[in-house]
Amino acid sequence: MKEQNLRTLRKLVTPYEKSDLQKSICQIINTLVPFFLLWCLAYKSLSISYFLTLAISVVAAGFLVRTFIIFHDCCHYSFFKNRKANRILGTITGILTLHPFDHWSHDHSVHHATSSNLDKRGTGDIWVLTVEEYKKASTKTKIMYRLYRNPFVMFMIGPIYVFGITNRFNRKGAKRKERMNTYVTNLGIVTLAALLCWVIGWQNFLLVQVPIFMISGSLGIWMFYIQHTFEDSYFEEDEHWEYVKAAVEGSSFYKLPKVMQWLTGNIGFHHVHHLSPRVPNYKLEKAHNNTEPLQNVPTITLATSLKSLKFRLWDEEGKKFVGFSHLKKASKSQVSARLGTD
């Protein structure tokens, strides 16, 4: 993308940064109401067939992902014009999605400010090592990194660890307001769970909630993973890092089927979101379609996104993601080069 286009991009998306109260309210209704209805339907289906319950849980999980997108917009203060309204709805949807508003808002803001910056990794990101860093790492670090990058660990154990454990505790250095919000969120989660266990029984609660939680959690982590882990992504050291370039080249356009795009709240237009987090999710597609330079960004489809599962390390020399097999190929090349010079 030309430098001139990069400089003007943020100005071009500015008109889409204003939230629309009517659209926001409509999204709350068409997201939360179906989710609650599907949850109740999943519970009622327990008396018919658990396979039916699981089928309903898949759809309910999609609406929980959509609920998270509302929470996500509230954290950016882009869902409503009023900051207090964003905080209130963000805390409520945070209870439903197991995310404390202030804690997650802080980490996610850091993610936006440092995404694709090799010198500022570690907060709100997926763990990424460069090829050279991996080669120099200790055996313990290599084992931990390989486990972390294993698809089963990332997408099956990951939701339990992130949503069930790390989100329950305050980060070091959190201010009183953030700590209190985490306590309120945890109390809300426990109260809601206890109430449902009392009304329908703890076994029925777990039979419904666990698959919804696991499916939505796995989908959420997958969406975050694929939006920054694609072959020709963008990573630079701090002195060469550029915010706009990181947004449009280090964040993918995940082109999904319309139903999946709707359920995921248009977050597949991730390049637009990173360029301007103040654009509410229901305006991301419009901003993309009406801003020509944004249409020339890395595009990933549902089929091609599966290739990203093999990407494990960032190759600084080749400026692309590579798999662990790249290490073997590099070693063979070095051996061949040595033999050729002997």
Secondary structure, 3 states (H helix, E strand, C coil): CCHHHHHHHHHHHHHHCCCCHHHHHHHHHHHHHHHHHHHHHHHHHHHCCHHHHHHHHHHHHHHHHHHHHHHHHHHCCCCCCCHHHHHHHHHHHHHHHCCCHHHHHHHHHHHHHHCCECCCCCCCCCCCEEHHHHHHCCHHHHHHHHHHHCHHHHHHHHHHHHHHCHHHCCCCCCCHHHHHHHHHHHHHHHHHHHHHHHHHCHHHHHHHHHHHHHHHHHHHHHHHHHCCCCCCCCCECCCCCCHHHHHHHCCCEEECCHHHHHHCCCCCEHHHHHHCCCCCHHHHHHHHHCCHHHHCCCEEECCHHHHHHHCCEEECCCCEEECCHHHHHHHHHHHHHHHHHC
